[in-house]
Amino acid sequence: MIVVGEAQLLGWLGALLLPFFRLLGLFSSAPILSQRSVPVRLRVAAALALAVLVAPLSNTAAAPDLAAPSGWLVVASEALIGFAIGFVARAVLAAVEVAGEVIGLQMGLSFAGFFDPGSGQANAVGRLLNTLSLWAFVAANGPVLLVAAVVRSFEVIPPAASFAGWIGQVQPAALGAGIFELGVMLALPFMALLLFVNLALGVVSRIAPQLNIFAIGFPVTIGAGLLLLALGLPLMQQPFQILLERLLAAWAG
């Protein structure tokens, strides 16, 4: 007769719940996986199904007492790890959107924001790059890479291990610098070209002051920006994908 004690049941429950909360943290912050269009029940069910598969491989050293305050701290740490991995991908997409905001501002598409700063609406280029970055994220199997990163993270930082030591190991400052580098890399060519266009318009306004520079400048800057967007959009996917894979590899080992 097989006898299962209370301690053994709690151990099994802890070995299942710790990976579950780490995956649930990922499903709460990752792009696409945390969209409002994805029902909460579906996210919880997917995290639970993945936790059942990952639990035998998670190498839980000792199941904490979930009824004690220390057990709740361990659960919060697990959720924070998954949330951090998903937040990395979201930060990369945010860098692309901010680059689009800067490009749209240089093109003059955010000029209405100077008259109504409280509108809080992104310009067309920011929304375009945000949508395209989401498509590129899906095309590069981004959600699958995130789930794989969380699974690999169990080897780098086992459940119920020290979260502070892991944070010091991955060096978040270097990861943040990489995200900032991506935003500058995407926006800098557009800013340089549009700055040259504005300088040319300034010279024209000095040579022919009778011309209405606003009537001429807006179509020229918007047209130049759209032309550069059409030429540069196919080249944006590669640095975006390389940085995303590098960040996920750094966070998940």
Secondary structure, 3 states (H helix, E strand, C coil): CCCCCHHHHHHHHHHHHHHHHHHHHHHHHCCCCCCCCCCHHHHHHHHHHHHHHHHHHCCCCCCCCCCCHHHHHHHHHHHHHHHHHHHHHHHHHHHHHHHHHHHHHHHCCCCHHHHCHHHCCCCHHHHHHHHHHHHHHHHCCHHHHHHHHHHHHHHHCCCCCCHHHHHHHHCHHHHHHHHHHHHHHHHHHHHHHHHHHHHHHHHHHHHCCCCCHHHHHHHHHHHHHHHHHHHHHHHCHHHHHHHHHHHHHHHHC
